[in-house]
């Protein structure tokens, strides 16, 4: 099944579901990074990789939010 990756091709309902999934994944990564830093169990490469993934998710979240909640100048 080839789901469209272009945000403009997705319905608002699909985007809301993806937004919830991405937000949860972002929180999970944040918790994992914090736990690794606290316990000192991760090497710098692993932490760097997780942080980059977290930033990519943040960008996806921002794009979806912009699409669902456009700026309205009153």
N, C-alpha and C positions, 0 to 999 in steps of 0.2 A: 504494500500500500504506500503510495507516494503522496504524502501530505505536502501541501504547498508550504514553502519556507518564506515566501514573500508575505510580509505583514498585510499588504494591501489586498491580498486575495482571501484573507480570513474574515469570518464573521465576528461580530462583537462578542457573541457567546463563546466562541472558541478562544478568542483572545482573553476573555475573563478567566477561563479555566487555565490557560497557559500562564497567565499572570499569577494566579494562586499557586501553581506548581513552582514557578520560578522564585516567587517570594519565599516559599517554604525551603526550597533548595538553597537559597541565599542564606537564610537563617541557619540551616544545618551546617553549611560551610563555615559560617561565622563561629558557631559553637565548636566545631572540630578544630579550627585554627586556634581559638582561645585555649581549648583543652591541651592541644599539642604544645603551645607556648608555655602554658602553666606547668605541665609535667616535664617539659624538655625532652619529649620522646621523638620529635620529628627533626629531620635534617633540614637545612636551609632550602634545598632544592624542592623538597616536598611542600614546604610552607609557601614558597614562591609560586609553585604550580597551583596550589589551592587558592591563593590570593588572586592570581590572574583569572582563574575560573570564576571566582566571586565577582570580579570586576566585569567580566563578560556578561554575567547574569544581571548585574546592576544596569548595564547598558540596555539589555533586552527588556528589562522591567521598565526603564524610562521610555523606551520606544513605544511599548504597548500602552503605558499610561498616557503618553502624548496622543496616541490614536484614540483611546477611549475617552479621555478627558481633555478635549482641545481647549486652548486658552480662549476665553471669551472676554473681549474688551467691552466693558459696560459704559 
